[in-house]
Amino acid sequence: MTETKQPSFRIRGLANPTRFLALLDKIMIPLVILTVVVIGVGLYMALIDSPEDYQQGATVRIMYIHVPAAWLAMFAYTMMTISALGTLVWKHPLADVSAKAAAPLGAAFTFVCLTTGSFWGKPMWGTWWVWDARLTSMLILLIIYLGLIALWHAIEDPIKAGKAVAILTLVGFIIIPIIKFSVDWWSTLHQPASVFTLEGPKMDNSMLIPLMVMAIGFTLLFTVLHFKAMKNEILRRRIRSMQMQAARQVASGNRAAATQAASPSTGPSASH
Amino acid sequence: MSAMGALFVRDLKLSIRIGGGALMGVLFFLIVVTIFPFAVGPDLNLLARIGPAILWIGALLATLLSLDRLFQADQEDGTLDLLLLGEHPLELVVLVKCAAQWISTGMPLVVATPLLSLFLNVEPVGIAAVTATLLVGTPALTLIGAVGAALTVILRRGGLLLSILILPLTIPVLIFGVSASLGAVTDPAPFDTPFYILCGLSLLYLVIGPVAAAAALRSSQE
């Protein structure tokens, strides 16, 4: 009794989905307001207030979307890896919900990163796509995200799917740095001293501050969307279990009716 | 250990028998290499330049296509349950099954490579290099593919999904395999550096593959 009375807001306390949902409802509105404010301020600073680049002109503003999206694309995978550990090691009941909610978000941020990079590349490099090491490894990350989502959708039972995806996520976490390294090797082998590396001039504060604000805003956005997606997933699983329960009841009802119909089969009248 | 030996012999026998499809992979390899010149033209200089890449792509696809039955046949007839309940660690079982799988599907590809290299006008040093890289690299493909096979073992049509999941993870092997092969024939590029990295990758996948595949098999059979 004494243990249950203590209100624990540790991670184990949140293992109860109902308590987790209650907490989400409490913090959701302030979180959304904060996100809107930070992204609004960030967009103003990035798109209107910040100076144009002396070489790139206004196209430099694409960076304020592109770079935070790239960070979040990698952050989402890290999030999924921690969730995968939660599924396999601690068997936390919300871990696979978190992993499932993070996968489409990670894919979306990766996609945003690739698309904005492509929009920037067309006027700057004169092409939509080059097989540069960074671009290629981002594309592979997108494919890995899509593969994980495909695996989620291939296995019907959410618990089994969660474990399978967790294993693949962990394997990916080990191999993705190797892929990144090998793509660097491959690219430098074919086009040495690439001019496309973005290690250029040191960034001025007038650009760095908007970028940081946008990064915080994107992180908040990810958090909001992640929580919302987790809530949806929990509700979806409840609906699923309710549907299965209902189907089981119908099935057992049918079976009872069938046995009743079968037992007085000697009687000539009723069922036929 | 004798149980593992028996498992190895059993898997080999099953793959050689009718319905096993051990030589299907080589046939597939041959047809992939054959259709490439139809697409890129019969220019022998061009083929000599991209020959190692064609051979690697062919070997990669042939290995992946034969992998989807690695655990599925055992799952269907109940052998997998016995293996899971047995006293031997599942990681070792996976390793032995991968070894048998490689002997029956991977090694024929390596043996066929010198002959197919001649079709592609690869020069003798290049032939030796491609064969060596495939000898070292195809076990890595089988081992990492085993993870995909274990993840998709309960699915009806897991073959396509297996390729989608595993192909991104094979990119490092492909890169270093092809660059070592090309390094042997083109002058400034080195052969040994990518070759040693390829060996290292194979060793790494030797660790990751059985552990992850065993974990996937356990979770799928719960």
Contacts between the chains, C-beta under 8 A, distances in Angstrom:
chain1	res1	chain2	res2	distance
A	88	B	215	7.4
A	140	B	168	5.3
A	140	B	171	6.4
A	143	B	164	7.9
A	143	B	168	5.1
A	144	B	168	5.2
A	146	B	164	7.8
A	147	B	161	8.0
A	147	B	164	4.9
A	147	B	165	4.7
A	147	B	168	6.7
A	150	B	161	6.0
A	150	B	164	6.0
A	150	B	165	7.6
A	151	B	151	6.7
A	151	B	161	6.7
A	151	B	165	6.4
A	154	B	152	7.3
A	154	B	155	5.6
A	154	B	158	7.6
A	154	B	161	5.5
A	155	B	154	6.9
A	155	B	155	6.9
A	160	B	154	7.3
A	160	B	219	6.5
A	160	B	220	6.4
A	160	B	222	7.4
A	163	B	216	7.9
A	163	B	219	3.7
A	163	B	220	7.9
A	164	B	151	4.9
A	164	B	216	6.1
A	164	B	219	6.4
A	164	B	220	6.9
A	167	B	147	7.5
A	167	B	151	6.7
A	167	B	212	5.5
A	167	B	215	5.2
A	167	B	216	5.0
A	167	B	219	7.1
A	168	B	147	7.4
A	168	B	151	6.0
A	168	B	165	6.3
A	168	B	212	8.0
A	170	B	212	7.3
A	171	B	147	6.0
A	171	B	169	7.1
A	171	B	208	6.1
A	171	B	212	4.9
A	172	B	169	7.2
A	174	B	208	6.2
A	175	B	169	5.2
A	175	B	172	7.4
A	175	B	208	7.5
A	178	B	172	5.1
A	178	B	201	7.3
A	178	B	204	7.7
A	179	B	168	7.1
A	179	B	169	7.6
A	179	B	171	5.4
A	179	B	172	5.7
A	181	B	172	7.7
A	182	B	171	6.6
A	182	B	172	3.9
A	182	B	175	4.6
A	182	B	176	6.4
A	182	B	197	8.0
A	183	B	171	7.2
A	183	B	175	7.2
A	185	B	175	6.7
A	185	B	176	7.6
A	185	B	179	7.4
A	185	B	194	7.7
A	186	B	175	4.6
A	186	B	179	6.8
A	189	B	179	6.0
A	189	B	189	6.8
